[in-house]
Amino acid sequence: MEKYWSIVSNAYSGYWNYFVQEVLHPSWHNYFYWLVGASVIIYLLELLFPWRKNQPAIREHFWLDIFYLFWNYFLFSMIAYNALSMVGVQLFNDFLALFGITNIVALHVGALPGWLQLVLIFVLRDFMQWAIHRMYHHVNWMWEFHKVHHSTEQMGFAALLRYHWMENILYRSLEYIPLAMIGFGISDFFIVHIFTLVVGQLGHANLKINLGPFKYLLNGPQMHLWHHAKEMPATHPNGFNYGITLSIWDFIFKTNYWPSDDENLPVGLPAGENFPTDFFGQMARPFQRIFSKRK
């Protein structure tokens, strides 16, 4: 038990030192200022070239989404997730050790060039995120958490990171084993994280981006707006367009639905959901719904 307390203590002090370093020492290799910089630039593009011209510059719940931006990218890790994840990894490794398993790497790709390793981890991670995202729309209790993300009724760049903290835990937990089984030789995936951040924000932005033939590869705001449609068509009652960064998975597995470029498409949860509009209410609602269904 002392070992786990030490892990928790080191996780908190380590992440705090990391966060202070990020804020006080701007650099090109800095998540905090890439998040701020990308957000400011994409927001300016929304103001200069809005797709939905009747949408206000400070859209509904804009400041709540700005809070979510920092909460899900940094603050939740500082408060709980970093420590929880490190303890979880240690518990998993200790469990495997009971059976004499000390290494679960099944495929070694560390000898490949660094750029190819980055491409591989990006594609594999994006596919897993597509599959997990699809689960969120088909598994009832997971959908209760995912409703937070779909509660926005006016789309903008910051809507990307409006999601329940349980999504951080579920995504990372379900991704962990498949990625851990591949022996990557690099540990810094900075460029992958920043690329997915920028594409994700653009995918939620109030912009019309003509991707041309690349629409079959990359997720864009026209396709993703339909993912947030308030009413689901009878052919796709549980949703569609699950791609996070890449749209190709939806075209491959026939989960794509994009009948038109409709900037006035109503988005959000179905009428009658009465979803909370404040942060603490949104954090509590999924647990209330899940536990009430079990009674």
N, C-alpha and C positions, 0 to 999 in steps of 0.2 A: 504493500500500500504506500509505503514511503516513496517508492520509485515513481508512482503516479502523481503524488503530490509535488514531487520535484519537477516532473514534466509540466504540470500545470503552472507552477511558479515560474519556471524558465520560459514557458510560452507567453505569459503575460508580460514579463520584463522584456523579453526579446522582441515581441511585437510592438510594445510601446517605444523601445529604442529605434526600431525600424521606422515607425510612423513619424517620429520626431525627425529622424534623418531625412525622410521623404519630404517633409514640409520645409525644413530649414535649409536643405541643400538641393536646390533645383538642378536638374541635369537632363540630358537627353534620355537617360535610362532611369526614368522616374515615373512611377504609376500615377502619383497624385497630380502632377502637373500635366501629364498626358490626359488624364480624366478631365481636369479643368479646361485645358486648352481645346480638346476635341469638342467638349460641350459648348464652349463659347463660340467656336467657329461654326458649328452646325446650327446653333441657335441664331447666329447672325444670318446664315443662309436661309433659315426659315423666315426671318423678318424681311429679307430682301427678295426672296423668290418663293412666297408661300403658295402651296398647291391649293389649300382651302383658304381662299382670300377673305372669307367672312369669319375665320377663326381668330379670336383676339390674340394679341401678342403675348399677354399674360393669360394663358388659357386656364380653364377650370382646373383647380388643384395643382397648379404649376409649382407652387412652393412646396407642397407635399412631395411631389416627384423629385424636386431638387434635394430634399432631405433624404429620400430613398436612394438617390444617386450616391451619396456619401455613406449612408447607413449600410447598404449592401456591398459597397466596394471596400470600405475600410472599418467603419465603426462596429459592425457586428463581429468582425474578426477580432477587434480589440477587446470587446466585452466578453465574448464567449467562444466563437467558432474556432479560433486558432488553437486554444487550449483543448477544446473538445476533440478536434480533429487529430491532434497529436496524441492524446490519450487513446482515441479510437484506433489509430494505427498501431500503437504499442500493444493494446489489448488483442488486436487481430494477430500480430506477430507472436505474442505469447501463446495464443490459442493454437496457432500452427506448430509452435515449438513443442507442445504436448504430444504431437504425433511425429516429432523428429523432423519437421519441415522447417528449414531455415532460409529457403530461397524459392520463390514462386515464379521466377523468370522462366518463361517457356520459349520465348523467341528473342534472340539477341540481334539487335540492329545497331548496336553501339559502334560497329566498325564502319557503318555507312557514313558518307559525308554529312557534316552538320546540317547543311541546308535541306538535305533529303530527310533527315530525322525530323526537322521542323515541319516539313510538309506532311510526313506520315502522322505525327502526333496531332497536327491540326485536323487532318481528314478523319482520323479515327475518333478523336474527341468530338468532332462535329457530328459524326454519325451516331455516336452514343447519345449525345444531347438531343438529336432528332428523335431517337427511339424513346428516350426518357420523357421528352416533351409530349410525344404521342400517348404515353402511359398516363400523363397528367390529365389528358382529356377523356380517357377511357376507364380509369380506375376511380371510383366515386370519392374515396377519402382523399386521394391525391388532388382531384379536381377542386375540393374545398379549399385547399391551400392555393391552388393556381388561380382561383377566382380573384385574388388580390390583383394580379397582373392584368386581368381582363376587366377590372372594374373601371378603368379609365374610359371616359366618354369623349375625350378630345385628345387625339394623338399628337405627340411631340417627342423630340429626341430623348427627353428624360424618362419617358414611359418605359424605356428598356429595362431600367433597374427598379421599377415599382414591382416588387414581388415579396412574398412572405419569407422570413428568414429560414423556415423549414425547407424551402427550395434549395438553399445553399447546402444544407445537410444532405438532402436526398440526392441531388445531382452529384455532389462530390463523392458520396458513399457508393452510389451505383457505378460511378466512373472508375473508382479506385482500383478494384481488382483487375479489370481488363487492361488498364494502363500499367499496373504494377507487374503484369506478366510479360511485358515487353521491355527488354533491356536497353533503354535509351542511354546513349553515352553522354548526353548533355543535360544539364539541370536548369538552364535558364531559357524559358520559353516566352520571354518578354515580348518579342515581335508578334507571336501568335496571340497573346492576350490583348495587345493593343489593336491588332487588326480586327479581332472579333468584336472588341468594344466599339470601334469606329463604324464597322459595317452594321452592327446591331443598332447603334444610335441612328444611323441613316435610315435603317429599315423602319424605324418608328417615327421618323421626322415628318414634319408637314412640308414635304418636298416631293416634286414629281421628277423622278430620275429615270431617264430612258436608258435601260441597260442593253437594249438591242438583243443580239443572240446570247449575251451573258445572263439574261434573265433565267435561262435554264441552269445556270451555275450558282449565281449569287442571289440572296434574298434581298428584295428591294421594297420600298414603301408602298408601291401599288399592289404587289402581291400580298404583302404582310397585312395591309389594312383589312383585307378580306378575312384573315385569320382572326381579327378582333371584331368581326361583324356581330351585331347584337342578335340577329336571328339566323339560325343555322338552316340551310336548305335540307329538304327531306333526304337528299342523296348523301349528305354528310352530317348526320345528326350529332356526332361527337367532335366535329371540327375538321380542319384541314390546314394545309400550308404550315406544317410543323417545323420547317427548316429554321435553324438558328442563324447561321451565317450562310450556309450553302442551301440553295433551293433544289439541287439536283436529286436529293433523296426523295422529295415529294413527287418529282416527275418519274423517278424509277419505280417507286412503290405505289403509284397512282393515288396519292393523297393530296394532289394538287387541285385547286379550285380557284379560278381567276376569270370569271365571265366578262369583266369589263374593268376599266379604270374609272372608278366612281369616287370622286373626292368627297362627295356628300353622303357616302355610305354610313348609316348609323352604326356606331360601335359601342361596345360595353356589354354588360351582363343583361340577360333577358329582363323585360319589364316585370316588375313584381318581386325582384330579388331583394330590394331594399338593403343594399349592401352599405356598411358604414363608410363614411367619408373621412374619418380621422384615423391616424396611425394606430393608436392603441385599440380602437374598435376593429380595425382590419386585422390586427395581429390576433385578437381574441376570437373573432367570428369562426374561423375554421374549426378550432377546438370545440366551441359551443355546438356547432352543427354535427361534428363527428360523434361527440359524446351523447348528444340528444338522440341520435339515431340508434344508439346501442341500448337505450333504455327500453 
